[in-house]
Amino acid sequence: MANRRNGTLYLGVTSDLAARTYQHRNGLIDGFTKDHDCKLLVWFEAYEDLQEARHRELRMKKWKRAWKIELIERDNPQCRDLFETLF
C-alpha cells in the first residue's frame, strides 16, 4: 500500500487481499496506513502458503526503500492503484 508514487509505503500480509485493501482504502483500520493515508494497492505477491508469505514479508521489511520502489516500478511503473484488478 502507498499514499502516492514514491510516497509512504506499507507492507503487510493477509489471507484476503481484497477485503484488507478495502479496509485500508476506507480508513477502517487504525494505525500506520490510516495515519499516513496509504490507500493505493501498488504491488502484491500471492502465496499458497501463509508462512511462506510471512517469511517474505519479514525479509522485505529489512530491504532498503529504493529496492522496494524498484520492485513496485518494475511491475507497475505508473504506480496505478491495483485494487480493481483483484476482481
MODELLER restraints for C-alpha pairs under 7 A, 6 or more apart:
rsr = mdl.restraints
at = mdl.atoms
rsr.add(forms.Gaussian(group=physical.xy_distance, feature=features.Distance(at['CA:1:A'], at['CA:9:A']), mean=5.80, stdev=0.5))
rsr.add(forms.Gaussian(group=physical.xy_distance, feature=features.Distance(at['CA:1:A'], at['CA:10:A']), mean=5.03, stdev=0.5))
rsr.add(forms.Gaussian(group=physical.xy_distance, feature=features.Distance(at['CA:1:A'], at['CA:11:A']), mean=6.61, stdev=0.5))
rsr.add(forms.Gaussian(group=physical.xy_distance, feature=features.Distance(at['CA:1:A'], at['CA:38:A']), mean=5.57, stdev=0.5))
rsr.add(forms.Gaussian(group=physical.xy_distance, feature=features.Distance(at['CA:1:A'], at['CA:39:A']), mean=6.18, stdev=0.5))
rsr.add(forms.Gaussian(group=physical.xy_distance, feature=features.Distance(at['CA:1:A'], at['CA:40:A']), mean=5.23, stdev=0.5))
rsr.add(forms.Gaussian(group=physical.xy_distance, feature=features.Distance(at['CA:1:A'], at['CA:41:A']), mean=4.62, stdev=0.5))
rsr.add(forms.Gaussian(group=physical.xy_distance, feature=features.Distance(at['CA:1:A'], at['CA:42:A']), mean=5.91, stdev=0.5))
rsr.add(forms.Gaussian(group=physical.xy_distance, feature=features.Distance(at['CA:2:A'], at['CA:8:A']), mean=5.47, stdev=0.5))
rsr.add(forms.Gaussian(group=physical.xy_distance, feature=features.Distance(at['CA:2:A'], at['CA:9:A']), mean=4.58, stdev=0.5))
rsr.add(forms.Gaussian(group=physical.xy_distance, feature=features.Distance(at['CA:2:A'], at['CA:10:A']), mean=6.20, stdev=0.5))
rsr.add(forms.Gaussian(group=physical.xy_distance, feature=features.Distance(at['CA:2:A'], at['CA:38:A']), mean=4.48, stdev=0.5))
rsr.add(forms.Gaussian(group=physical.xy_distance, feature=features.Distance(at['CA:2:A'], at['CA:39:A']), mean=6.11, stdev=0.5))
rsr.add(forms.Gaussian(group=physical.xy_distance, feature=features.Distance(at['CA:2:A'], at['CA:40:A']), mean=5.14, stdev=0.5))
rsr.add(forms.Gaussian(group=physical.xy_distance, feature=features.Distance(at['CA:2:A'], at['CA:41:A']), mean=6.61, stdev=0.5))
rsr.add(forms.Gaussian(group=physical.xy_distance, feature=features.Distance(at['CA:2:A'], at['CA:42:A']), mean=6.63, stdev=0.5))
rsr.add(forms.Gaussian(group=physical.xy_distance, feature=features.Distance(at['CA:3:A'], at['CA:36:A']), mean=6.96, stdev=0.5))
rsr.add(forms.Gaussian(group=physical.xy_distance, feature=features.Distance(at['CA:3:A'], at['CA:37:A']), mean=5.41, stdev=0.5))
rsr.add(forms.Gaussian(group=physical.xy_distance, feature=features.Distance(at['CA:3:A'], at['CA:38:A']), mean=4.03, stdev=0.5))
rsr.add(forms.Gaussian(group=physical.xy_distance, feature=features.Distance(at['CA:3:A'], at['CA:39:A']), mean=5.75, stdev=0.5))
rsr.add(forms.Gaussian(group=physical.xy_distance, feature=features.Distance(at['CA:3:A'], at['CA:40:A']), mean=6.04, stdev=0.5))
rsr.add(forms.Gaussian(group=physical.xy_distance, feature=features.Distance(at['CA:5:A'], at['CA:79:A']), mean=5.69, stdev=0.5))
rsr.add(forms.Gaussian(group=physical.xy_distance, feature=features.Distance(at['CA:6:A'], at['CA:69:A']), mean=6.92, stdev=0.5))
rsr.add(forms.Gaussian(group=physical.xy_distance, feature=features.Distance(at['CA:8:A'], at['CA:36:A']), mean=7.00, stdev=0.5))
rsr.add(forms.Gaussian(group=physical.xy_distance, feature=features.Distance(at['CA:10:A'], at['CA:33:A']), mean=6.75, stdev=0.5))
rsr.add(forms.Gaussian(group=physical.xy_distance, feature=features.Distance(at['CA:12:A'], at['CA:57:A']), mean=6.58, stdev=0.5))
rsr.add(forms.Gaussian(group=physical.xy_distance, feature=features.Distance(at['CA:13:A'], at['CA:53:A']), mean=6.77, stdev=0.5))
rsr.add(forms.Gaussian(group=physical.xy_distance, feature=features.Distance(at['CA:13:A'], at['CA:54:A']), mean=6.39, stdev=0.5))
rsr.add(forms.Gaussian(group=physical.xy_distance, feature=features.Distance(at['CA:13:A'], at['CA:57:A']), mean=6.92, stdev=0.5))
rsr.add(forms.Gaussian(group=physical.xy_distance, feature=features.Distance(at['CA:14:A'], at['CA:20:A']), mean=6.96, stdev=0.5))
rsr.add(forms.Gaussian(group=physical.xy_distance, feature=features.Distance(at['CA:18:A'], at['CA:86:A']), mean=6.45, stdev=0.5))
rsr.add(forms.Gaussian(group=physical.xy_distance, feature=features.Distance(at['CA:21:A'], at['CA:41:A']), mean=6.93, stdev=0.5))
rsr.add(forms.Gaussian(group=physical.xy_distance, feature=features.Distance(at['CA:23:A'], at['CA:29:A']), mean=6.23, stdev=0.5))
rsr.add(forms.Gaussian(group=physical.xy_distance, feature=features.Distance(at['CA:24:A'], at['CA:33:A']), mean=6.48, stdev=0.5))
rsr.add(forms.Gaussian(group=physical.xy_distance, feature=features.Distance(at['CA:24:A'], at['CA:34:A']), mean=6.90, stdev=0.5))
rsr.add(forms.Gaussian(group=physical.xy_distance, feature=features.Distance(at['CA:24:A'], at['CA:39:A']), mean=5.77, stdev=0.5))
rsr.add(forms.Gaussian(group=physical.xy_distance, feature=features.Distance(at['CA:25:A'], at['CA:39:A']), mean=4.31, stdev=0.5))
rsr.add(forms.Gaussian(group=physical.xy_distance, feature=features.Distance(at['CA:27:A'], at['CA:34:A']), mean=5.45, stdev=0.5))
rsr.add(forms.Gaussian(group=physical.xy_distance, feature=features.Distance(at['CA:40:A'], at['CA:81:A']), mean=5.05, stdev=0.5))
rsr.add(forms.Gaussian(group=physical.xy_distance, feature=features.Distance(at['CA:41:A'], at['CA:81:A']), mean=5.10, stdev=0.5))
rsr.add(forms.Gaussian(group=physical.xy_distance, feature=features.Distance(at['CA:41:A'], at['CA:82:A']), mean=5.26, stdev=0.5))
rsr.add(forms.Gaussian(group=physical.xy_distance, feature=features.Distance(at['CA:41:A'], at['CA:83:A']), mean=5.75, stdev=0.5))
rsr.add(forms.Gaussian(group=physical.xy_distance, feature=features.Distance(at['CA:42:A'], at['CA:72:A']), mean=6.75, stdev=0.5))
rsr.add(forms.Gaussian(group=physical.xy_distance, feature=features.Distance(at['CA:42:A'], at['CA:76:A']), mean=6.93, stdev=0.5))
rsr.add(forms.Gaussian(group=physical.xy_distance, feature=features.Distance(at['CA:42:A'], at['CA:79:A']), mean=5.65, stdev=0.5))
rsr.add(forms.Gaussian(group=physical.xy_distance, feature=features.Distance(at['CA:42:A'], at['CA:80:A']), mean=6.08, stdev=0.5))
rsr.add(forms.Gaussian(group=physical.xy_distance, feature=features.Distance(at['CA:42:A'], at['CA:81:A']), mean=5.37, stdev=0.5))
rsr.add(forms.Gaussian(group=physical.xy_distance, feature=features.Distance(at['CA:42:A'], at['CA:82:A']), mean=5.77, stdev=0.5))
rsr.add(forms.Gaussian(group=physical.xy_distance, feature=features.Distance(at['CA:43:A'], at['CA:72:A']), mean=5.73, stdev=0.5))
rsr.add(forms.Gaussian(group=physical.xy_distance, feature=features.Distance(at['CA:47:A'], at['CA:53:A']), mean=5.88, stdev=0.5))
rsr.add(forms.Gaussian(group=physical.xy_distance, feature=features.Distance(at['CA:73:A'], at['CA:79:A']), mean=6.75, stdev=0.5))
